[in-house]
Amino acid sequence: MVKFAGIAKKTSGDYVTRMKFLAHDYSLDETLTKEKFLAFINSDYHKRIADSIVSEINAVENDNTIKATEKESIVESRIGQGVFRKGLIDYWHGCAITQCPLTWMLIASHIKPWRDSDNQERLDDYNGLLLLPNYDKLFDLGYISFDQKGKIMYSRLLDKFDRDTIGLTNDLHLVKFEEQHLKYLKYHNENCFLL
């Protein structure tokens, strides 16, 4: 894939990892039925992700130093609902990059990850971006970030072929940018962005 198709090493590694996972239980031929596919969707691969979110939520719910109403807001923010998501929709009015107004499909994403944020940061609108799923995934995994003026930055692991394939250009930027975003972007650039 890397040599002949121009796919980045990181991308091919992710693909191979997923294929190895599938190969444990499924053969990828005519025997891959709807039932087998649904079993994969509900398998340990996704369960591990869900379990980590559940354990984070349980930690908040069991923290006796947090008021009940604050716990509820924090938990809701973790699963992309409630106060945090509403605040981002009110602030961005659409995708933070494209201005796509289809808020039902946009993802409320923390700039400084939820797991690394304190309770105030978890609910701070300036620690959030409302993004189309493709941008959210790239941002969350550290393949893109934004500089101190809100202009997009690309990881060296996301090569030109990949960027062109997804339609990423060098002129992308946040549609709004305020000083309050700086500390969160600095954190993302130093701790999440894949240089």
C-alpha positions in Angstrom: 0.0 0.0 0.0 2.8 2.4 0.9 5.0 1.6 -2.1 2.4 1.3 -4.9 -0.7 3.2 -3.8 1.0 6.2 -2.2 -0.7 5.6 1.2 1.1 7.0 4.2 2.8 4.5 6.6 0.5 5.5 9.5 -2.6 5.1 7.4 -1.5 1.7 6.1 -0.6 0.6 9.7 -4.1 1.6 10.9 -5.6 -0.4 8.1 -3.5 -3.5 8.7 -4.3 -3.4 12.4 -8.0 -3.3 11.7 -7.7 -6.1 9.2 -5.8 -8.3 11.6 -8.5 -7.7 14.2 -11.2 -8.7 11.7 -9.2 -11.8 10.6 -9.5 -13.3 14.1 -13.2 -14.0 13.7 -14.1 -13.4 10.1 -13.1 -14.4 6.7 -13.5 -11.5 4.3 -15.5 -13.3 1.5 -19.0 -14.2 0.7 -19.4 -15.6 4.2 -19.3 -12.2 5.8 -23.0 -11.8 6.5 -25.0 -9.0 8.0 -25.1 -10.9 11.4 -21.3 -11.3 11.4 -20.8 -7.6 10.5 -23.2 -6.6 13.3 -21.3 -8.9 15.7 -18.1 -7.1 14.7 -19.6 -3.7 15.3 -20.6 -4.9 18.8 -17.3 -6.7 19.5 -14.5 -5.9 21.9 -12.9 -3.5 19.5 -15.7 -1.0 20.1 -16.4 -2.2 23.6 -12.9 -1.1 24.8 -13.6 2.4 23.6 -17.0 2.5 25.2 -15.6 1.0 28.4 -13.0 3.7 28.8 -15.7 6.4 28.4 -17.9 4.6 31.0 -15.0 4.4 33.5 -14.3 8.1 33.1 -18.0 8.9 33.7 -18.0 6.6 36.7 -15.0 8.4 38.2 -16.9 11.7 37.9 -20.1 10.3 39.4 -18.2 8.8 42.3 -16.3 12.0 43.1 -17.8 13.4 46.3 -16.2 16.8 45.8 -18.4 17.6 42.8 -22.0 18.9 43.2 -24.7 16.7 41.6 -25.7 19.3 39.0 -22.1 19.8 38.0 -21.6 16.0 37.7 -24.6 15.8 35.4 -23.2 18.6 33.1 -19.7 17.0 33.1 -21.1 13.6 32.2 -23.3 15.1 29.5 -20.3 16.9 28.0 -18.3 13.7 27.9 -20.9 12.0 25.7 -21.2 15.0 23.4 -24.6 16.2 24.7 -26.0 18.7 27.1 -24.5 22.0 28.1 -21.2 21.7 26.3 -22.7 20.8 23.0 -25.4 23.4 23.2 -22.8 26.0 24.1 -20.7 25.1 21.0 -23.7 25.2 18.7 -24.6 28.7 20.1 -21.0 29.8 19.7 -20.0 28.4 16.3 -23.4 28.2 14.6 -22.1 25.4 12.4 -18.7 23.7 11.7 -15.8 25.7 13.1 -14.0 25.3 9.8 -16.6 25.1 7.0 -19.6 26.7 8.7 -21.7 23.7 7.6 -25.0 24.4 9.5 -26.1 20.8 9.8 -25.6 20.7 13.6 -27.2 17.2 13.9 -24.1 15.7 12.2 -21.4 17.9 13.8 -19.3 16.6 16.7 -18.7 18.6 19.8 -14.9 18.2 20.3 -12.7 19.3 23.2 -9.5 21.0 22.1 -7.7 20.1 25.4 -9.0 16.5 25.7 -11.7 15.8 28.2 -9.5 13.3 30.1 -6.8 16.0 30.6 -9.1 18.9 31.5 -10.3 20.0 34.9 -14.1 20.3 35.5 -14.2 24.0 34.5 -12.2 23.3 31.2 -14.6 20.5 30.3 -17.5 22.9 30.1 -15.7 25.9 28.7 -16.9 26.8 25.2 -13.5 28.1 24.3 -12.2 24.5 24.8 -14.4 23.3 22.1 -14.8 23.0 18.4 -17.9 22.0 16.5 -16.6 19.9 13.6 -17.7 17.7 10.7 -16.8 14.1 11.5 -13.8 14.0 9.2 -12.2 17.1 10.8 -13.1 15.8 14.3 -11.4 12.5 13.7 -8.2 14.1 12.3 -8.1 16.7 15.1 -8.8 14.1 17.8 -6.0 11.8 16.6 -3.6 14.7 16.2 -3.3 14.7 12.4 -4.5 18.4 12.3 -4.3 21.3 14.7 -4.5 25.1 14.5 -1.8 27.6 15.0 -1.9 30.7 17.2 -4.0 32.5 14.6 -6.4 29.7 13.9 -4.8 28.5 10.7 -4.8 24.8 10.0 -1.6 22.8 10.5 -1.0 19.3 9.2 1.0 16.5 10.8 3.9 15.2 8.7 2.2 11.8 9.0 -0.7 13.1 6.9 1.1 13.4 3.5 0.0 15.4 0.5 -1.7 12.5 -1.2 -3.8 11.9 1.9 -4.6 15.6 2.2 -5.6 15.8 -1.5 -7.7 12.7 -1.2 -9.7 14.2 1.7 -9.9 17.6 0.1 -7.7 19.4 2.7 -6.1 22.6 1.6 -3.6 25.0 3.2 -6.1 27.9 3.4 -8.4 26.2 6.0 -8.8 28.0 9.3 -11.2 28.4 12.2 -14.1 30.7 11.3 -13.8 32.4 14.7 -10.7 32.8 16.8 -10.4 34.5 20.2 -7.7 34.9 22.7 -9.4 32.4 25.1 -8.8 29.6 22.5 -5.0 30.1 22.8 -4.3 28.2 26.0 -6.3 25.2 24.7 -4.7 25.2 21.3 -1.2 25.5 22.9 -2.0 22.4 24.9 -3.3 20.5 21.8 -0.2 21.5 19.8 2.2 20.4 22.5 0.5 17.3 23.7 -1.8 15.9 21.0 -0.6 17.1 17.6 1.6 14.6 15.8 4.5 16.7 14.5 
